[in-house]
């Protein structure tokens, strides 16, 4: 079964050499991504972010270029959030629990586009 995914090693190596994950701008907030996906559980958001960070670490992708912890004030409380890159956003979505309809749809969208070679 693992040999089916052997092509991923060469793909990751190629992408690593091209530097595609070195996006210099952190254009998104993790909280906005989760809100769009209708995921309100802070623990679930934290788990998805941690798995995305672990994925980057496993592939030796620099965290500081894809994740930056920030704090926002909502008028009463200081709330932890993350400024994230497009890569981090993708990794967070695919690491969310698919029990949420919007999460499942987003994951299917990514899988279908990948399968179609887009």
C-alpha positions in Angstrom: 0.0 0.0 0.0 2.8 2.4 0.8 4.3 2.0 -2.6 1.2 3.7 -4.0 2.4 6.9 -2.4 6.0 6.6 -3.4 5.6 9.4 -5.9 5.0 11.8 -3.0 8.7 11.5 -2.0 9.8 12.8 -5.4 7.0 15.4 -5.5 8.0 16.7 -2.0 11.7 16.7 -3.0 10.9 18.7 -6.2 8.7 21.2 -4.4 11.3 21.5 -1.6 14.0 22.4 -4.2 11.6 25.0 -5.8 10.9 26.6 -2.5 7.1 26.7 -2.9 6.5 26.6 0.8 8.7 29.6 1.5 5.7 32.0 1.1 6.9 35.2 2.7 3.5 36.5 3.6 1.2 35.2 6.3 -2.1 36.4 4.8 -4.6 34.4 6.8 -5.8 33.9 10.4 -6.4 30.4 11.6 -9.5 31.6 13.4 -11.0 32.9 10.1 -10.4 29.6 8.4 -12.1 27.7 11.2 -15.0 30.1 11.3 -15.5 29.6 7.5 -15.5 25.9 8.1 -18.0 26.4 11.0 -15.6 24.7 13.5 -16.1 26.5 16.8 -14.4 24.1 19.2 -11.1 25.7 20.3 -9.6 22.3 21.2 -10.4 21.0 17.7 -8.8 24.1 16.2 -5.7 23.7 18.3 -5.4 20.0 17.4 -5.7 20.8 13.6 -3.0 23.5 13.9 -0.7 21.2 15.9 -1.0 18.4 13.3 -0.3 21.0 10.5 2.8 22.1 12.4 3.9 18.5 12.9 3.5 17.9 9.1 5.7 20.9 8.4 8.3 19.7 10.9 8.3 16.2 9.4 9.0 17.7 6.0 11.6 20.2 7.3 9.5 23.2 6.2 10.4 26.3 8.2 7.6 27.0 10.8 8.3 30.7 11.1 7.5 31.2 7.4 4.2 29.5 7.7 3.0 30.0 11.3 3.1 33.0 13.7 1.3 33.1 17.0 -0.6 36.3 17.5 -3.0 37.6 20.1 -6.2 39.5 19.4 -8.4 41.4 21.8 -12.1 41.0 21.4 -13.0 43.8 23.8 -13.0 41.6 26.9 -10.5 38.8 26.4 -7.1 38.3 24.9 -7.5 35.5 22.3 -4.7 33.4 20.9 -4.7 33.1 17.1 -2.3 32.3 14.3 -1.2 34.2 11.2 -0.7 31.5 8.6 0.4 31.1 5.0 -1.6 29.4 2.2 0.3 26.2 2.9 -0.5 26.3 6.6 -4.1 27.0 5.7 -4.3 24.0 3.5 -2.6 21.8 6.1 -5.0 22.9 8.8 -8.0 22.2 6.6 -6.9 18.7 5.8 -6.1 18.0 9.4 -9.6 19.0 10.7 -12.1 16.5 11.8 -14.2 15.5 8.7 -17.3 15.2 10.9 -18.2 18.8 10.0 -19.9 19.1 6.7 -17.9 22.1 5.5 -14.7 20.5 6.5 -15.6 17.3 4.7 -16.5 19.3 1.6 -13.2 21.3 1.7 -11.2 18.1 2.1 -13.1 16.5 -0.8 -12.4 19.6 -2.9 -8.7 19.4 -2.2 -8.7 15.7 -3.0 -10.6 16.1 -6.2 -8.4 18.9 -7.4 -5.3 16.9 -6.5 -6.7 13.8 -8.3 -7.4 15.9 -11.3 -3.9 17.2 -11.4 -4.8 20.8 -10.6 
